[in-house]
Amino acid sequence: MKPEQKSLIDYRRYRSEDCLKEAELLIQHNHFNAAVNRLYYACFYIVSALLLSEDMYSAKHSGIISLFNRHWVRHQRVDKSLGRFYKEIFSYRQKGDYDDLVYFEREQAELLYQEATAFVNILKSKLP
């Protein structure tokens, strides 16, 4: 692996962890839609790092989801529930960012925080 690639993987791992911290603070201050956005990006960054570790990349979020499902979920390298969760958190982020009259509640944001934290930790353990 080239040093530049390793640096980018490390950066994306760091951004994933940072997004989880941001989400925690946003939940504490009752900004649940923004927290869901940060939780999605925590997952996005760690999946991006994982794919990059195998020389895979997509410029589109849907492409990242597709590559993750094709190369990790379908080949049973991670549990299917992780693929479902990643699609779910993407959908929630889309709704929260782009749809009108969408308000996430504390309970939902806290549950998503727990699930996203577990998701990130599992995928971090798969990184080189």
Backbone as a printed PyTorch tensor [residue, N CA C, xyz], in Angstrom:
tensor([[[  0.8490,  -1.1840,   0.0000],
         [  0.0000,   0.0000,   0.0000],
         [  0.8930,   1.2460,   0.0000]],

        [[  0.5340,   2.1860,  -0.8390],
         [  1.3070,   3.4200,  -0.9300],
         [  1.0830,   4.2790,   0.3180]],

        [[  2.0810,   5.0510,   0.7190],
         [  1.9240,   5.9150,   1.8970],
         [  0.7440,   6.8880,   1.7720]],

        [[  0.4970,   7.4010,   0.5650],
         [ -0.6170,   8.3360,   0.3700],
         [ -1.9580,   7.6470,   0.6230]],

        [[ -2.0540,   6.4000,   0.1880],
         [ -3.2840,   5.6400,   0.3870],
         [ -3.4950,   5.3740,   1.8740]],

        [[ -2.4450,   4.9970,   2.5690],
         [ -2.5290,   4.7520,   4.0170],
         [ -2.9320,   6.0330,   4.7410]],

        [[ -2.3750,   7.1580,   4.3320],
         [ -2.7220,   8.4430,   4.9540],
         [ -4.1970,   8.7740,   4.7500]],

        [[ -4.7090,   8.5060,   3.5610],
         [ -6.1170,   8.7840,   3.2770],
         [ -7.0300,   7.8510,   4.0730]],

        [[ -6.6450,   6.6080,   4.2100],
         [ -7.4170,   5.6640,   5.0320],
         [ -7.4380,   6.1480,   6.4780]],

        [[ -6.2900,   6.5480,   6.9960],
         [ -6.2100,   7.0550,   8.3710],
         [ -7.0610,   8.3060,   8.5510]],

        [[ -7.0260,   9.1910,   7.5550],
         [ -7.8290,  10.4150,   7.6080],
         [ -9.3190,  10.0780,   7.6680]],

        [[ -9.7460,   9.1540,   6.8290],
         [-11.1660,   8.7970,   6.8110],
         [-11.5820,   8.0920,   8.1000]],

        [[-10.6990,   7.3110,   8.6810],
         [-10.9730,   6.6920,   9.9870],
         [-11.1550,   7.7950,  11.0370]],

        [[-10.2500,   8.7570,  11.0240],
         [-10.3320,   9.8720,  11.9650],
         [-11.6340,  10.6520,  11.7670]],

        [[-11.9900,  10.9470,  10.5210],
         [-13.2220,  11.7000,  10.2470],
         [-14.4500,  10.9260,  10.7220]],

        [[-14.4130,   9.6110,  10.5770],
         [-15.5120,   8.7820,  11.0530],
         [-15.6800,   8.9290,  12.5660]],

        [[-14.5790,   8.8150,  13.2810],
         [-14.6170,   8.9530,  14.7400],
         [-15.0620,  10.3550,  15.1440]],

        [[-14.5840,  11.3600,  14.4160],
         [-14.9360,  12.7470,  14.6950],
         [-16.4320,  12.9870,  14.4810]],

        [[-16.9880,  12.4200,  13.4340],
         [-18.4210,  12.5680,  13.1670],
         [-19.2620,  11.9420,  14.2770]],

        [[-18.8030,  10.8370,  14.8430],
         [-19.5200,  10.2390,  15.9760],
         [-19.5250,  11.1870,  17.1710]],

        [[-18.3950,  11.8240,  17.4370],
         [-18.3160,  12.7890,  18.5440],
         [-19.2340,  13.9830,  18.2860]],

        [[-19.2530,  14.4580,  17.0460],
         [-20.1370,  15.5700,  16.6890],
         [-21.5970,  15.1770,  16.9060]],

        [[-21.9600,  13.9830,  16.4940],
         [-23.3410,  13.5130,  16.6550],
         [-23.7240,  13.4510,  18.1260]],

        [[-22.8130,  12.9760,  18.9460],
         [-23.0900,  12.8990,  20.3840],
         [-23.3940,  14.2880,  20.9470]],

        [[-22.5910,  15.2690,  20.5790],
         [-22.8220,  16.6450,  21.0480],
         [-24.1390,  17.2080,  20.5140]],

        [[-24.4340,  16.9310,  19.2720],
         [-25.6840,  17.4150,  18.6880],
         [-26.8970,  16.8060,  19.3870]],

        [[-26.8250,  15.5380,  19.7290],
         [-27.9240,  14.8970,  20.4640],
         [-28.0790,  15.5470,  21.8330]],

        [[-26.9680,  15.7850,  22.5100],
         [-27.0200,  16.4240,  23.8310],
         [-27.6850,  17.7980,  23.7720]],

        [[-27.5670,  18.4690,  22.6320],
         [-28.1260,  19.8150,  22.4860],
         [-29.4080,  19.8360,  21.6440]],

        [[-30.0400,  18.6670,  21.5230],
         [-31.3590,  18.5350,  20.8860],
         [-31.3860,  18.8770,  19.3940]],

        [[-30.2990,  18.6590,  18.7090],
         [-30.2340,  18.8650,  17.2580],
         [-30.2200,  17.4880,  16.5850]],

        [[-31.3760,  16.8540,  16.5660],
         [-31.4510,  15.4520,  16.1700],
         [-31.2770,  15.2380,  14.6660]],

        [[-31.8290,  16.1170,  13.8370],
         [-31.6350,  15.9620,  12.3900],
         [-30.1660,  16.1090,  12.0250]],

        [[-29.5080,  17.0850,  12.6110],
         [-28.0800,  17.2800,  12.3440],
         [-27.2760,  16.0870,  12.8600]],

        [[-27.6940,  15.5180,  13.9840],
         [-27.0020,  14.3460,  14.5310],
         [-27.1070,  13.1650,  13.5720]],

        [[-28.2820,  12.9600,  12.9970],
         [-28.4620,  11.8600,  12.0480],
         [-27.5610,  12.0720,  10.8300]],

        [[-27.4310,  13.2970,  10.3820],
         [-26.5230,  13.6100,   9.2800],
         [-25.0970,  13.1990,   9.6330]],

        [[-24.6330,  13.5700,  10.8150],
         [-23.2640,  13.2530,  11.2270],
         [-23.0860,  11.7440,  11.4070]],

        [[-24.1270,  11.0570,  11.8700],
         [-24.0330,   9.6030,  12.0190],
         [-23.8770,   8.9360,  10.6600]],

        [[-24.6300,   9.4200,   9.6790],
         [-24.4510,   8.8710,   8.3330],
         [-23.0110,   9.0830,   7.8710]],

        [[-22.4940,  10.2820,   8.0670],
         [-21.1390,  10.5500,   7.5850],
         [-20.0890,   9.7580,   8.3530]],

        [[-20.3350,   9.4470,   9.6050],
         [-19.4190,   8.5660,  10.3390],
         [-19.3440,   7.2170,   9.6340]],

        [[-20.4950,   6.7060,   9.2230],
         [-20.5440,   5.4240,   8.5130],
         [-19.9380,   5.5500,   7.1200]],

        [[-20.2490,   6.6310,   6.4350],
         [-19.7140,   6.8640,   5.0930],
         [-18.1840,   6.8800,   5.1050]],

        [[-17.6090,   7.6050,   6.0400],
         [-16.1450,   7.7090,   6.0770],
         [-15.4860,   6.3660,   6.3720]],

        [[-16.0670,   5.5780,   7.2640],
         [-15.4240,   4.3020,   7.5980],
         [-15.5910,   3.3110,   6.4440]],

        [[-16.7350,   3.3230,   5.7700],
         [-16.9070,   2.4560,   4.6010],
         [-15.9540,   2.8970,   3.4960]],

        [[-15.8170,   4.1920,   3.3000],
         [-14.8780,   4.7040,   2.2930],
         [-13.4580,   4.2500,   2.5870]],

        [[-13.0670,   4.2900,   3.8600],
         [-11.7280,   3.8360,   4.2510],
         [-11.5650,   2.3500,   3.9660]],

        [[-12.5810,   1.5770,   4.2930],
         [-12.5350,   0.1360,   4.0670],
         [-12.3900,  -0.1760,   2.5780]],

        [[-13.1750,   0.4800,   1.7630],
         [-13.0940,   0.2560,   0.3170],
         [-11.7440,   0.6970,  -0.2310]],

        [[-11.2590,   1.8310,   0.2360],
         [ -9.9670,   2.3270,  -0.2260],
         [ -8.8450,   1.3580,   0.1340]],

        [[ -8.9850,   0.6630,   1.2530],
         [ -7.9580,  -0.3080,   1.6550],
         [ -7.8460,  -1.4540,   0.6520]],

        [[ -8.8770,  -1.5930,  -0.2010],
         [ -8.8580,  -2.6090,  -1.2590],
         [ -8.8960,  -1.9610,  -2.6440]],

        [[ -8.4130,  -0.7320,  -2.7100],
         [ -8.3000,   0.0110,  -3.9760],
         [ -9.6400,   0.2250,  -4.6710]],

        [[-10.6920,   0.4330,  -3.8960],
         [-12.0110,   0.7080,  -4.4610],
         [-12.4440,   2.1070,  -4.0600]],

        [[-13.1300,   2.7740,  -4.9780],
         [-13.5860,   4.1320,  -4.7240],
         [-14.7640,   4.4400,  -5.6370]],

        [[-15.6610,   5.2740,  -5.1510],
         [-16.7360,   5.8170,  -5.9760],
         [-16.9340,   7.2710,  -5.5770]],

        [[-17.2340,   8.1020,  -6.5410],
         [-17.4840,   9.5170,  -6.2770],
         [-18.9070,   9.7520,  -5.7670]],

        [[-19.7590,   8.7350,  -5.8470],
         [-21.1560,   8.8830,  -5.4400],
         [-21.4430,   8.0630,  -4.1910]],

        [[-22.3150,   8.6040,  -3.3540],
         [-22.7060,   7.8820,  -2.1470],
         [-23.3560,   6.5510,  -2.5030]],

        [[-24.2010,   6.5500,  -3.5190],
         [-24.8530,   5.3000,  -3.9310],
         [-23.8190,   4.2880,  -4.4210]],

        [[-22.7510,   4.7620,  -5.0290],
         [-21.6790,   3.8730,  -5.4730],
         [-20.9300,   3.2540,  -4.3140]],

        [[-20.7200,   4.0300,  -3.2600],
         [-20.0550,   3.5140,  -2.0540],
         [-20.9170,   2.4140,  -1.4350]],

        [[-22.2180,   2.6730,  -1.3420],
         [-23.1400,   1.6720,  -0.7910],
         [-23.1010,   0.4040,  -1.6340]],

        [[-23.1510,   0.5660,  -2.9370],
         [-23.1460,  -0.5770,  -3.8520],
         [-21.8600,  -1.3920,  -3.7260]],

        [[-20.7180,  -0.7210,  -3.6990],
         [-19.4390,  -1.4320,  -3.5580],
         [-19.3570,  -2.1680,  -2.2250]],

        [[-19.8060,  -1.5270,  -1.1540],
         [-19.7900,  -2.1590,   0.1660],
         [-20.6490,  -3.4220,   0.1540]],

        [[-21.8490,  -3.3100,  -0.3960],
         [-22.7350,  -4.4790,  -0.4410],
         [-22.1710,  -5.5770,  -1.3360]],

        [[-21.6280,  -5.1910,  -2.4780],
         [-21.1120,  -6.1750,  -3.4350],
         [-19.8830,  -6.9010,  -2.8970]],

        [[-18.9540,  -6.1890,  -2.3010],
         [-17.6730,  -6.7910,  -1.9330],
         [-17.5690,  -7.2230,  -0.4700]],

        [[-18.4380,  -6.7160,   0.3770],
         [-18.3400,  -7.0610,   1.7960],
         [-19.5600,  -7.8120,   2.3010]],

        [[-20.7460,  -7.3080,   2.0100],
         [-21.9560,  -7.9520,   2.5310],
         [-22.2540,  -9.2350,   1.7620]],

        [[-22.3050,  -9.1450,   0.4540],
         [-22.6490, -10.3020,  -0.3810],
         [-21.6600, -11.4500,  -0.1910]],

        [[-20.3990, -11.1270,   0.0320],
         [-19.3760, -12.1600,   0.2290],
         [-19.2440, -12.5750,   1.6980]],

        [[-20.1820, -12.1260,   2.5180],
         [-20.2720, -12.4970,   3.9350],
         [-19.0070, -12.1550,   4.7160]],

        [[-18.3710, -11.0700,   4.3340],
         [-17.2080, -10.5960,   5.0840],
         [-17.6620,  -9.7740,   6.2860]],

        [[-18.8920,  -9.2870,   6.2120],
         [-19.5700,  -8.6490,   7.3420],
         [-21.0080,  -9.1530,   7.3460]],

        [[-21.6480,  -9.0240,   8.4830],
         [-23.0290,  -9.4750,   8.6170],
         [-23.9670,  -8.6440,   7.7350]],

        [[-25.0000,  -9.2950,   7.2260],
         [-25.9870,  -8.6180,   6.3770],
         [-26.6340,  -7.4320,   7.0730]],

        [[-26.7420,  -7.5190,   8.3940],
         [-27.3710,  -6.4240,   9.1370],
         [-26.6060,  -5.1130,   8.9610]],

        [[-25.2990,  -5.1990,   8.7260],
         [-24.5150,  -3.9800,   8.5100],
         [-24.8690,  -3.3370,   7.1740]],

        [[-25.0900,  -4.1410,   6.1660],
         [-25.5220,  -3.6090,   4.8770],
         [-26.8870,  -2.9510,   4.9750]],

        [[-27.8000,  -3.5890,   5.7040],
         [-29.1360,  -3.0140,   5.8920],
         [-29.0610,  -1.7030,   6.6570]],

        [[-28.2360,  -1.6880,   7.7210],
         [-28.1200,  -0.4640,   8.5150],
         [-27.5420,   0.6790,   7.6850]],

        [[-26.5350,   0.3860,   6.8860],
         [-25.9100,   1.4410,   6.0900],
         [-26.9130,   2.0520,   5.1000]],

        [[-27.7250,   1.2140,   4.4750],
         [-28.7650,   1.7290,   3.5780],
         [-29.8020,   2.5410,   4.3560]],

        [[-30.1380,   2.0590,   5.5490],
         [-31.1290,   2.7370,   6.3800],
         [-30.6320,   4.1200,   6.8150]],

        [[-29.4010,   4.2060,   7.3030],
         [-28.8860,   5.4940,   7.7820],
         [-28.7340,   6.4620,   6.6120]],

        [[-28.4100,   5.9470,   5.4200],
         [-28.3550,   6.7940,   4.2240],
         [-29.7410,   7.3650,   3.9280]],

        [[-30.7610,   6.5240,   4.0040],
         [-32.1290,   6.9650,   3.7480],
         [-32.5630,   8.0200,   4.7620]],

        [[-32.2510,   7.8050,   6.0310],
         [-32.5870,   8.7880,   7.0650],
         [-31.8710,  10.1130,   6.8130]],

        [[-30.6210,  10.0410,   6.4360],
         [-29.8670,  11.2700,   6.1570],
         [-30.5020,  12.0220,   4.9970]],

        [[-30.8720,  11.2890,   3.9470],
         [-31.5170,  11.9130,   2.7910],
         [-32.8160,  12.6170,   3.2040]],

        [[-33.6330,  11.9130,   3.9860],
         [-34.9060,  12.4880,   4.4220],
         [-34.6830,  13.7120,   5.2940]],

        [[-33.7740,  13.6000,   6.2510],
         [-33.5080,  14.7080,   7.1650],
         [-32.9270,  15.9260,   6.4790]],

        [[-32.1340,  15.7030,   5.4550],
         [-31.4820,  16.8160,   4.7640],
         [-32.3430,  17.4270,   3.6600]],

        [[-33.1800,  16.6260,   3.0120],
         [-33.8400,  17.1000,   1.7970],
         [-35.3650,  17.1260,   1.8370]],

        [[-35.9810,  16.3590,   2.7250],
         [-37.4420,  16.3370,   2.7750],
         [-37.9510,  17.3930,   3.7480]],

        [[-39.1540,  17.8610,   3.4930],
         [-39.7900,  18.8210,   4.3880],
         [-40.4880,  18.0950,   5.5320]],

        [[-40.5950,  18.7960,   6.6310],
         [-41.3470,  18.3380,   7.8010],
         [-40.8410,  17.0060,   8.3480]],

        [[-39.5430,  16.8240,   8.3450],
         [-38.9310,  15.6280,   8.9250],
         [-38.2290,  16.0490,  10.2070]],

        [[-38.6470,  15.4440,  11.3080],
         [-38.0470,  15.7390,  12.6050],
         [-37.7270,  14.4200,  13.2920]],

        [[-36.4710,  14.1840,  13.5370],
         [-36.0870,  12.9950,  14.2860],
         [-36.2420,  13.2910,  15.7750]],

        [[-36.6440,  12.2860,  16.5140],
         [-36.8180,  12.4100,  17.9590],
         [-35.5530,  11.9440,  18.6690]],

        [[-35.4230,  12.3410,  19.9240],
         [-34.2510,  11.9690,  20.7220],
         [-34.0560,  10.4520,  20.7500]],

        [[-35.1240,   9.7200,  21.0250],
         [-35.0190,   8.2630,  21.1440],
         [-34.4660,   7.6410,  19.8580]],

        [[-34.9490,   8.1060,  18.7260],
         [-34.4840,   7.5760,  17.4470],
         [-33.0230,   7.9530,  17.2080]],

        [[-32.6630,   9.1940,  17.4920],
         [-31.2790,   9.6360,  17.2980],
         [-30.3260,   8.8650,  18.2130]],

        [[-30.7390,   8.6220,  19.4430],
         [-29.8850,   7.8720,  20.3730],
         [-29.7020,   6.4290,  19.9210]],

        [[-30.7670,   5.8100,  19.4300],
         [-30.6620,   4.4400,  18.9250],
         [-29.7530,   4.3900,  17.7000]],

        [[-29.9210,   5.3290,  16.7890],
         [-29.0570,   5.3810,  15.6060],
         [-27.6040,   5.6350,  16.0000]],

        [[-27.4000,   6.4320,  17.0390],
         [-26.0380,   6.6790,  17.5270],
         [-25.3920,   5.3670,  17.9890]],

        [[-26.1350,   4.5770,  18.7580],
         [-25.6090,   3.2890,  19.2330],
         [-25.3010,   2.3630,  18.0590]],

        [[-26.2080,   2.2940,  17.1130],
         [-26.0120,   1.4160,  15.9540],
         [-24.8490,   1.8870,  15.0840]],

        [[-24.7520,   3.1930,  14.8780],
         [-23.6610,   3.7330,  14.0580],
         [-22.3130,   3.5180,  14.7380]],

        [[-22.2750,   3.6640,  16.0470],
         [-21.0310,   3.4320,  16.7860],
         [-20.5890,   1.9790,  16.6360]],

        [[-21.5260,   1.0520,  16.7620],
         [-21.2020,  -0.3690,  16.5820],
         [-20.7370,  -0.6280,  15.1510]],

        [[-21.4160,  -0.0550,  14.1780],
         [-21.0620,  -0.1950,  12.7650],
         [-19.6280,   0.2770,  12.5340]],

        [[-19.3150,   1.4660,  13.0050],
         [-17.9750,   2.0320,  12.8270],
         [-16.9260,   1.1520,  13.4990]],

        [[-17.1970,   0.7060,  14.7120],
         [-16.2140,  -0.1160,  15.4300],
         [-15.9540,  -1.4470,  14.7320]],

        [[-16.9980,  -2.0600,  14.2180],
         [-16.8180,  -3.3290,  13.4990],
         [-15.9640,  -3.1140,  12.2570]],

        [[-16.2800,  -2.0760,  11.4910],
         [-15.5250,  -1.8470,  10.2570],
         [-14.1040,  -1.3680,  10.5390]],

        [[-13.9170,  -0.6140,  11.6080],
         [-12.5440,  -0.2120,  11.9800],
         [-11.6840,  -1.4370,  12.2320]],

        [[-12.2730,  -2.4610,  12.8220],
         [-11.5110,  -3.6800,  13.1240],
         [-11.0990,  -4.4310,  11.8580]],

        [[-11.7240,  -4.1070,  10.7250],
         [-11.4000,  -4.7590,   9.4530],
         [-10.3260,  -4.0060,   8.6630]],

        [[ -9.9930,  -2.8040,   9.1170],
         [ -9.0020,  -1.9940,   8.3990],
         [ -7.5880,  -2.4980,   8.6540]],

        [[ -6.7040,  -2.2930,   7.6700],
         [ -5.2980,  -2.7120,   7.8660],
         [ -4.6010,  -1.8230,   8.8880]]])
